[in-house]
Amino acid sequence: MGSICHVPITEKQFIKQFGINVAKARKQASLTQDQLAWKAGIADNQIGRIERGEISASLKTMFKIAKALSIEVKELF
C-alpha cells in the first residue's frame, strides 16, 4: 500500500476556504450576500464576514446557510 500524505491546514486556512465555498455556492444560487442572509435568517454583514474568512461560522449558522441555499452542509466543505 502506498502512503497518502495529508498536508495539514491551519484553522485560519480552513475558515478562509469555507468562506470561499460559501461564496461559490451563493453565486451559483444567483443570490446576493443580503439575499442569502435574509433567507438564512442571519445578520446582513455576517455572510460577507464569513466569505472573507474574518469569522468562523457556528454549526447552526452553517446549517442555516446550507438550508437557504437548498444544499447539504457537506457541500460547503
N, CA and C of each residue as an Amber inpcrd file, in Angstrom:
protein
   231
   0.8250000  -1.1790000   0.0000000   0.0000000   0.0000000   0.0000000
   0.8740000   1.2490000   0.0000000   0.4830000   2.2160000  -0.8020000
   1.1930000   3.4920000  -0.8080000   0.7100000   4.3550000   0.3320000
   1.5670000   5.2260000   0.7480000   1.1400000   6.1300000   1.8190000
   0.5610000   7.4050000   1.2170000  -0.4120000   7.9220000   1.8800000
  -1.0430000   9.1610000   1.4400000  -0.5430000  10.2710000   2.3510000
  -0.0230000  11.2830000   1.7350000   0.4910000  12.4110000   2.5150000
  -0.6120000  13.4540000   2.6590000  -1.0350000  13.6760000   3.8660000
  -2.0400000  14.6960000   4.1310000  -1.3260000  15.9430000   4.6350000
  -1.4590000  17.0030000   3.9020000  -0.8500000  18.2510000   4.3240000
  -1.8390000  18.9480000   5.2510000  -1.4700000  19.1100000   6.5040000
  -2.3970000  19.7530000   7.4340000  -2.5850000  21.2290000   7.0850000
  -3.8040000  21.6930000   7.2660000  -4.0540000  23.1090000   7.0490000
  -4.2820000  23.7710000   8.3940000  -4.0790000  25.0420000   8.4310000
  -4.2910000  25.7610000   9.6800000  -5.7750000  26.0710000   9.8440000
  -6.1430000  26.4450000  11.0460000  -7.5280000  26.8310000  11.3200000
  -7.9070000  28.0330000  10.4560000  -6.9860000  28.9630000  10.3070000
  -7.2380000  30.1700000   9.5010000  -7.5010000  29.7870000   8.0390000
  -6.6990000  28.8600000   7.5030000  -6.8940000  28.4090000   6.1230000
  -8.2340000  27.6960000   5.9630000  -8.6150000  26.9180000   6.9530000
  -9.8940000  26.2000000   6.9230000 -11.0490000  27.1820000   6.8720000
 -11.0080000  28.1960000   7.7350000 -12.0640000  29.2050000   7.7880000
 -12.1280000  29.9760000   6.4750000 -10.9700000  30.3160000   5.9200000
 -10.9010000  31.0450000   4.6460000 -11.5030000  30.1990000   3.5250000
 -11.1440000  28.9140000   3.4600000 -11.6590000  28.0420000   2.4080000
 -13.1580000  27.8310000   2.5420000 -13.6410000  27.7180000   3.7660000
 -15.0760000  27.5900000   3.9800000 -15.7880000  28.8130000   3.4140000
 -15.2480000  29.9870000   3.6900000 -15.8280000  31.2250000   3.1700000
 -15.8490000  31.2740000   1.6520000 -14.7830000  30.8140000   1.0340000
 -14.7080000  30.7580000  -0.4310000 -15.7960000  29.8330000  -0.9660000
 -15.9840000  28.7120000  -0.2870000 -17.0100000  27.7500000  -0.7130000
 -18.4190000  28.3110000  -0.5550000 -18.6450000  29.0690000   0.5090000
 -19.9470000  29.7030000   0.7100000 -20.1990000  30.7010000  -0.4290000
 -19.2010000  31.4970000  -0.7560000 -19.3440000  32.4920000  -1.8300000
 -19.6610000  31.8190000  -3.1630000 -18.9660000  30.7230000  -3.4660000
 -19.2220000  29.9970000  -4.7230000 -20.6540000  29.4660000  -4.7700000
 -21.0880000  28.8640000  -3.6640000 -22.4370000  28.3000000  -3.6100000
 -23.4870000  29.4090000  -3.7160000 -23.2240000  30.5400000  -3.0640000
 -24.1570000  31.6680000  -3.1130000 -24.2770000  32.2070000  -4.5380000
 -23.1450000  32.3560000  -5.2040000 -23.1500000  32.8600000  -6.5790000
 -23.8290000  31.8750000  -7.5260000 -23.6160000  30.5840000  -7.2900000
 -24.2860000  29.5550000  -8.0980000 -25.7940000  29.6570000  -7.9460000
 -26.2370000  30.0490000  -6.7670000 -27.6680000  30.1900000  -6.4960000
 -28.1950000  31.5590000  -6.9490000 -27.3150000  32.3710000  -7.5210000
 -27.6660000  33.7190000  -8.0010000 -28.2530000  34.6030000  -6.8990000
 -27.6140000  34.5460000  -5.7360000 -28.0640000  35.3470000  -4.6020000
 -27.0020000  36.3700000  -4.2210000 -27.4390000  37.5280000  -3.7550000
 -26.5190000  38.4980000  -3.1760000 -26.2560000  38.0800000  -1.7290000
 -25.2610000  38.6940000  -1.1210000 -24.9930000  38.4090000   0.2880000
 -26.2040000  38.7700000   1.1430000 -26.8180000  39.8970000   0.8540000
 -28.0000000  40.3160000   1.6250000 -29.1560000  39.3320000   1.4600000
 -29.3620000  38.8460000   0.2410000 -30.4520000  37.8890000  -0.0070000
 -30.2080000  36.5910000   0.7550000 -28.9670000  36.1120000   0.7290000
 -28.6510000  34.8750000   1.4460000 -28.8270000  35.0750000   2.9500000
 -28.3600000  36.1990000   3.4590000 -28.5120000  36.4800000   4.8900000
 -29.9870000  36.4810000   5.2760000 -30.8260000  37.1170000   4.4650000
 -32.2610000  37.1730000   4.7420000 -32.8680000  35.7690000   4.7240000
 -32.5350000  34.9830000   3.6750000 -33.0750000  33.6160000   3.5780000
 -32.6080000  32.7300000   4.7340000 -31.3800000  32.9590000   5.1900000
 -30.8200000  32.1420000   6.2690000 -31.2340000  32.6560000   7.6480000
 -31.7740000  33.8700000   7.6970000 -32.1830000  34.4320000   8.9780000
 -31.0240000  34.8410000   9.8570000 -29.9640000  35.3510000   9.2220000
 -28.8010000  35.8120000   9.9880000 -28.5040000  37.2660000   9.6360000
 -27.6630000  37.9050000  10.4190000 -27.3360000  39.3200000  10.2250000
 -26.7520000  39.5720000   8.8360000 -27.1230000  40.7090000   8.2440000
 -26.7210000  41.0510000   6.8790000 -25.2030000  40.9740000   6.6560000
 -24.4410000  41.5240000   7.5970000 -22.9930000  41.5820000   7.3820000
 -22.2860000  40.2640000   7.6640000 -22.9950000  39.3130000   8.2480000
 -22.3530000  38.0530000   8.6320000 -21.9040000  37.2330000   7.4210000
 -22.6840000  37.2110000   6.3540000 -22.2990000  36.4390000   5.1630000
 -20.9810000  36.9640000   4.5990000 -20.8730000  38.2640000   4.4540000
 -19.6370000  38.8580000   3.9360000 -18.4400000  38.5310000   4.8080000
 -18.6240000  38.6010000   6.1070000 -17.5200000  38.2990000   7.0330000
 -17.1250000  36.8300000   6.9650000 -18.1080000  35.9460000   6.7960000
 -17.8130000  34.5150000   6.6450000 -17.0730000  34.2870000   5.3300000
 -17.5800000  34.8830000   4.2530000 -16.9650000  34.6920000   2.9330000
 -15.5280000  35.2130000   2.8820000 -15.2360000  36.2520000   3.6220000
 -13.8790000  36.8050000   3.6540000 -12.9780000  36.0870000   4.6560000
 -13.5410000  35.1450000   5.3990000 -12.7560000  34.3980000   6.3720000
 -12.4400000  35.1940000   7.6240000 -13.2190000  36.2470000   7.8750000
 -12.9900000  37.0750000   9.0560000 -13.5370000  36.4300000  10.3190000
 -14.5830000  35.6330000  10.1660000 -15.1760000  34.9410000  11.3150000
 -15.4610000  33.4920000  10.9240000 -15.5250000  32.6380000  11.9200000
 -15.9080000  31.2510000  11.6540000 -17.4070000  31.1210000  11.9260000
 -18.0450000  30.2990000  11.1510000 -19.4830000  30.0850000  11.2980000
 -19.7320000  28.9510000  12.2890000 -20.7400000  29.1230000  13.1180000
 -21.1320000  28.0550000  14.0390000 -21.8130000  26.9520000  13.2330000
 -21.9760000  25.7980000  13.8280000 -22.6870000  24.7040000  13.1610000
 -24.1050000  25.1250000  12.8120000 -24.7260000  25.8700000  13.7060000
 -26.0930000  26.3410000  13.4730000 -26.1300000  27.2640000  12.2500000
 -25.1610000  28.1690000  12.1430000 -25.0990000  29.0890000  11.0020000
 -24.7980000  28.3310000   9.7120000 -23.9120000  27.3460000   9.7810000
 -23.6200000  26.5270000   8.5910000 -24.8940000  25.8420000   8.1100000
 -25.6660000  25.3110000   9.0510000 -26.9210000  24.6410000   8.7140000
 -27.8800000  25.6170000   8.0510000 -28.0220000  26.8120000   8.6270000
 -28.9340000  27.8170000   8.0770000 -28.5160000  28.2470000   6.6700000
 -27.2150000  28.4230000   6.4620000 -26.7180000  28.8210000   5.1400000
 -27.0110000  27.7250000   4.1210000 -26.6910000  26.4870000   4.4720000
 -26.9360000  25.3670000   3.5540000 -28.4240000  25.2460000   3.2280000
 -29.2570000  25.3600000   4.2410000 -30.7030000  25.2590000   4.0250000
 -31.1890000  26.3780000   3.1070000 -30.6910000  27.6000000   3.3150000
 -31.0820000  28.7390000   2.4790000 -30.6310000  28.5430000   1.0300000
 -29.5350000  27.8100000   0.8450000 -29.0140000  27.5420000  -0.4970000
 -29.5860000  26.2530000  -1.0970000 -30.4120000  25.5580000  -0.3280000
 -31.0010000  24.2700000  -0.7370000 -29.9290000  23.2420000  -1.0920000
 -28.8950000  23.1840000  -0.2370000 -27.8290000  22.1990000  -0.4200000
 -27.5500000  21.5170000   0.9150000 -26.7690000  20.4470000   0.8660000
 -26.3400000  19.7610000   2.0770000 -25.1610000  20.5370000   2.6890000
 -25.0510000  20.5310000   3.9970000 -23.9520000  21.2320000   4.6680000
 -22.6100000  20.7630000   4.1260000 -22.4750000  19.4690000   3.8760000
 -21.1960000  18.9220000   3.4110000 -20.7410000  19.5370000   2.0900000
 -21.6600000  20.0970000   1.3160000 -21.2890000  20.7240000   0.0490000
 -20.5520000  22.0560000   0.2540000 -20.5420000  22.5530000   1.4680000
 -19.8250000  23.7850000   1.7620000 -18.3680000  23.5310000   2.1660000
 -17.9690000  22.2530000   2.1590000 -16.5980000  21.9050000   2.5360000
 -15.8070000  21.3800000   1.3650000
